[in-house]
Amino acid sequence: MRIGSLLVLPALLAGAAPALAASVTGRVSGPDGQGVAGITVEAIYQNYTADDLLTYGSSIKAIATTDAAGRYRIELGSLPAGEYRAHAYRSVVNGGRVLDMAMLPETNLPFTGNADAVRNFTDTLIESSPDLPYGNAGIFLLQNAVLDYTDLAGAEVTLVPLDGGAASTRPVRSTGEGLVVTGIAYGRYRAGVSLDGAPLQLRLFGADPDDAFSVHVIHDFTMGHLGNQFIVEARR
């Protein structure tokens, strides 16, 4: 089946058919070790030539969905020879927009398409990893207000979920995006930021210049070009 320039070859679920010569199998589990159903797993082709791109488009992959035990099987025999990587994700709704939330791989090593491979995943919030430096969920981004030059590197962010759940306090870390807290479950939060034990004055990024600063600001993770950030300006 071709969708636009994407070649997608549907894969069989675990146990649905006898194994072919080459396949990737595995399991997606939660932090408690229980299998997680309904997770999408892809085997994605890693080798391209000019002819491949002209023939197959920008991506060649086969897809499966985990069963009730969290297991999946993707047959590779009908795909081109070469290397593949496995990627697993769930689709989540964030502020009315559907986003893909990646699963944590046990290993991200490639595998060949002519031999069986096993790739397992964990369904958990990821703060940062080599493959996902900004995690797999909401990103809180802290920056200075206009004409404020306070060093915010030691700031701590307290997030209180407004839909229920425990509050959390975490330090910001410096990244190419700026000072962030990452791997936050999507939802609506009341945020406060402290520096050296004292609360900072906050307002949402992009607010009207006349909008007042406050020690708390409320929003969700629908800001930024990817629609997964909560961006706040701060001053003393």
C-alpha positions in Angstrom: 0.0 0.0 0.0 1.4 3.4 -1.0 0.4 6.6 0.9 1.7 9.6 -1.0 5.5 8.9 -1.3 5.5 6.4 1.6 5.5 2.7 0.9 3.9 0.9 3.8 3.7 -2.9 4.0 1.3 -4.1 6.7 2.7 -6.7 9.0 1.1 -9.6 10.7 0.5 -9.6 14.4 2.4 -12.0 16.7 1.1 -15.6 16.3 -1.1 -14.8 13.3 1.0 -16.8 10.8 4.0 -19.0 10.7 7.4 -17.3 10.9 9.1 -16.5 7.6 12.8 -16.5 7.1 13.3 -13.0 8.4 11.3 -11.1 11.0 11.6 -8.8 13.9 9.7 -9.6 17.0 9.4 -8.3 20.5 7.3 -6.9 23.3 6.2 -3.5 24.6 5.8 -3.4 28.4 5.0 -0.8 30.9 7.2 0.1 33.9 5.4 -2.6 35.9 6.4 -5.2 33.3 2.9 -5.8 32.0 2.4 -6.0 28.2 0.9 -2.9 26.5 -1.6 -3.4 23.7 -2.2 -1.1 20.7 1.4 0.2 20.3 2.5 0.8 16.7 5.9 -0.8 15.9 7.7 -0.1 12.6 10.7 -1.7 10.9 12.2 1.1 9.0 14.7 0.6 6.1 18.1 2.3 6.6 19.8 1.9 3.2 19.0 4.2 0.3 20.3 4.7 -3.2 19.0 7.2 -5.8 17.1 4.4 -7.4 15.5 3.3 -4.1 14.3 6.9 -3.4 12.8 7.2 -6.9 11.1 3.8 -6.6 10.0 3.7 -3.0 9.7 7.3 -1.9 11.3 8.7 1.2 10.6 5.8 3.5 10.3 2.0 3.3 8.8 0.3 6.3 6.6 -2.4 7.6 4.2 -1.9 10.5 2.6 -4.0 13.2 0.5 -3.4 16.3 1.1 -5.0 19.7 -1.5 -7.6 20.8 -3.1 -8.0 24.2 0.2 -9.3 25.7 2.2 -6.5 24.2 3.8 -8.7 21.6 4.3 -8.0 17.9 5.8 -9.6 14.8 7.0 -7.9 11.6 7.8 -10.1 8.6 10.8 -8.8 6.6 11.0 -11.3 3.7 9.2 -9.0 1.2 11.3 -5.9 2.0 14.5 -4.9 0.3 17.8 -6.3 1.6 19.7 -4.1 3.9 19.6 -2.7 7.5 16.5 -1.8 9.5 15.8 -0.1 12.8 12.7 -0.7 14.9 10.7 2.2 16.2 7.6 2.0 18.5 5.1 4.7 19.5 1.6 5.4 20.7 -0.6 8.2 19.3 -1.8 10.6 22.0 -4.1 13.7 21.9 -2.5 16.9 23.2 -4.7 20.0 23.1 -6.8 18.6 20.3 -3.7 17.6 18.2 -2.6 14.0 17.7 1.1 13.5 18.5 3.3 10.4 18.4 4.9 9.4 21.8 7.9 7.2 21.3 8.6 4.1 23.4 12.0 3.6 25.1 13.9 1.0 23.1 15.9 -1.7 24.9 18.5 -1.1 22.1 18.5 1.0 19.0 21.0 -1.1 17.1 20.2 -1.8 13.5 19.4 -5.3 12.3 19.6 -6.9 8.9 16.6 -7.8 6.9 17.7 -11.4 6.1 17.8 -12.7 9.7 15.5 -12.8 12.7 15.9 -10.0 15.3 14.3 -9.1 18.7 13.6 -5.6 19.7 11.8 -4.8 23.0 10.4 -1.4 24.2 9.1 0.2 27.4 6.1 2.4 27.5 7.3 5.2 29.8 7.9 8.9 30.0 11.4 9.7 28.7 13.2 12.8 30.1 16.2 12.5 27.8 18.0 9.7 25.9 20.7 9.6 23.2 17.9 9.2 20.5 15.4 11.5 22.2 17.4 14.4 23.8 14.2 16.3 24.5 12.2 13.3 25.8 9.0 11.9 24.3 6.3 14.2 25.8 5.8 17.8 27.1 8.7 20.3 27.2 8.7 23.2 29.6 10.9 26.0 28.2 12.1 28.8 30.5 13.6 32.0 29.1 14.3 35.6 30.2 11.7 38.3 29.9 12.7 41.2 27.6 15.4 43.3 29.2 15.9 40.9 32.0 19.4 39.4 32.3 19.0 37.1 35.3 21.0 33.9 35.1 18.2 31.3 35.2 20.5 28.3 35.0 19.8 27.3 38.6 16.0 27.6 38.5 13.6 25.0 39.6 10.2 24.4 38.0 7.2 23.2 40.0 4.3 21.8 37.9 0.9 21.1 39.4 -1.4 19.1 37.1 -4.8 20.6 37.1 -6.5 17.4 36.0 -5.3 15.5 39.1 -2.0 13.9 40.1 1.0 14.8 42.1 3.0 18.0 41.8 6.6 17.8 40.8 9.6 20.0 41.2 12.6 19.6 38.8 15.6 21.7 37.9 16.0 23.1 34.4 18.8 21.9 32.2 20.6 23.7 29.4 20.0 22.5 25.9 20.2 23.8 22.3 16.6 24.9 22.8 17.4 26.8 26.0 16.6 25.9 29.6 14.1 23.1 29.7 12.4 20.4 31.8 11.4 17.5 29.6 9.5 14.2 29.6 6.3 15.8 31.2 3.0 14.1 30.7 0.7 16.1 28.5 -2.0 18.1 30.3 -2.8 21.4 31.8 -0.6 22.7 34.6 -0.1 25.5 37.0 3.6 26.3 36.8 5.9 28.2 39.3 9.6 28.8 39.0 12.0 29.6 41.9 15.6 30.7 41.9 17.8 30.5 45.0 14.6 29.7 47.0 12.7 32.8 45.8 9.8 32.7 43.3 10.3 34.4 40.0 7.7 36.6 38.2 6.3 34.7 35.2 4.1 35.1 32.1 3.5 33.1 29.0 5.8 33.7 26.0 4.1 35.8 23.4 1.8 37.5 25.9 0.6 41.0 25.3 3.2 43.5 26.6 0.6 44.9 29.0 -0.1 41.5 30.5 0.9 41.3 34.2 3.6 39.0 35.6 2.7 36.6 38.3 4.3 33.9 40.5 2.2 31.3 38.7 1.1 30.7 35.1 -1.4 28.2 33.7 -1.1 26.5 30.3 -0.7 23.2 28.5 1.9 21.8 26.1 0.6 23.2 22.9 3.1 25.9 22.2 6.2 25.9 19.9 6.4 24.7 16.3 5.9 21.0 17.3 3.0 21.8 19.5 4.5 20.2 22.6 6.0 23.1 24.6 4.9 25.3 27.5 7.0 28.4 27.1 7.4 30.9 30.0 9.2 34.2 30.4 10.7 35.0 33.8 12.1 37.9 35.7 12.9 38.7 39.3 
